[in-house]
Amino acid sequence: MAEMTRAGKIGLAAGGVVLLGGAAAVLALGQFFDLPQAASQLDKAVVDAQVIGIPMTSAELVEDGPGAVRTHLTPDGQRLLAQFETKQPLDLVSKHFDKIVSSKEPWSAARHDLEEHQDAVASLRRMATQEGLTFDVDYDMFPYATFPEFAQVKGAARFLLADALVKSNENDFETAAQDIRAARQLGQVVARTPVLISLLVQIAIEALAARATESCLALATRSESGLKAFETVALSPEPAFDLRRALRGEAFMGVTLTRNFNRMGGLKGLQSMSSGEPGPAPQPASLLRSGVPSGLIERGFMARVLQYWIQAFKVMDEHPGDPVAVSTGLDRLAQDATKSKSASNTIVAVLLPVFAQAGQAEVTGTATFRCKLALAKILRWRLAHHRFPKDLVEAGVELKDPFSGRPLRYRASGDSVRVWSVGPNLVDDGGIARSEVTGRQTDDWDIVGAYPPVTSKK
């Protein structure tokens, strides 16, 4: 696949939209009258940024605390993941997942392909469990950084989940559960890269794993060991989404760009970035990797970048554990910066992604996981008691809906059961899944775990 730059296409491909605002127009007008004032505020901004935890060097960005292990992907691992590039052999095998889970092909269609590549399955399981595994990224080159590994890992996760579906159809539920867990662990590997797109990829992999788990649970309803494996292996632990870690990387991108403003093309380079097509990347050896710039424009830009992120980190501190409130607050700050006609805010407007989708996606990921875990517990309880529980309490399910803060909803009828979260619209729509909504665009749907699995009516 063609590589995409962080400042341009990759954000769009992963769902991260760049706010361009009127940046290019401001530059064209040459309204630099406020730059001296902004530049004079840089020293204080640096001190405040360090106090609140904004990384000023790449070493500070990747700091994981005392005793943390960071293991870079080996050449063998790189070669394995490269097989998940578009139209490469293992990528083609991974496509079976979407077809099986959407009932567009029988699981047996993937059986032969996956049997031929069990060595790759085993290698991916080992990779997923490697402590502190991460990718080698030059964060000082952040505006030009490419992340081909993210798409590769997503393909590898699909590959493992396809294997899980095949194994479940062969009643090998324990191995299927290990495949699902390994896919989820690969999502955690991606998330160790501190940048917003890595968080979105982790959430996407969790969504794929949840979908696979629901299909596998439906095949294991008469197997106590199988249901237990999905509950305790595939669905353990609850995913940890770290929005603050991701945003530390977004903040550092502004730091390194302003520190190396001229080396990265100056005003012309900034205009190129605002169009999503950055110019030629500088030589890594030429970059400044610490300290502050000396030029007026660079100092003014860095001051505004730091001041924005100081406010953003304060928003995060004010709303711990509430990613929706955090992302809403950050979008408000971003909109204020975008509306500004001052030249010093130009770079802020160019660099900022839209945050609301990240916060909502994080809560959606947690809600989806909890619905599938609750479903596993309910099916296991039914196997032991030969009936569905009268409510979630009877089944020992105490999981809360992360959107409403109340218990998850539940309904059982005959041989079917649903458990659901109210979802982003905060309205109980009766356990109707998004894929079941037909006709006009609407938010009238819930996040659902179901047996039998939900099928699309579109």
Secondary structure, 3 states (H helix, E strand, C coil): CCCCECCCHHHHHCCCCECCCCHHHHHHHCCCCCHHHHHHCHHHHHHHHHHHCCCCCHHHHCCCCCCCCCEECCHHHHHHHHCCCCCCHHHHHHCHHHHHHCCCCCCHHHHHHHHCCHHHHHHHHHHHCCCCEECCCCHHHHHHCECHHHHHHHHHHHHHHHHHHHHHHCCCHHHHHHHHHHHHHHHHHHHCCCCHHHHHHHHHHHHHHHHHHHHHHHHCCCCHHHHHHHHHHHCCCCCCCCHHHHHHHHHHHHHHHHHCCCCCCHHHHHHHHHCCCCCCCCCHHHCCCCCCCCCHHHHHHHHHHHHHHHHHHHHHHHCCCCHHHHHHHHHHHHHHHHHCCCHHHHHHHHHCECCHHHHHHHHHHHHHHHHHHHHHHHHHHHHHHCCCCCCCCCCCCCCECCCCCCECEEEEECCEEEEEECCCCCCCCCCCEHHHCCCCCCCCCEEEEEECCCCCCC
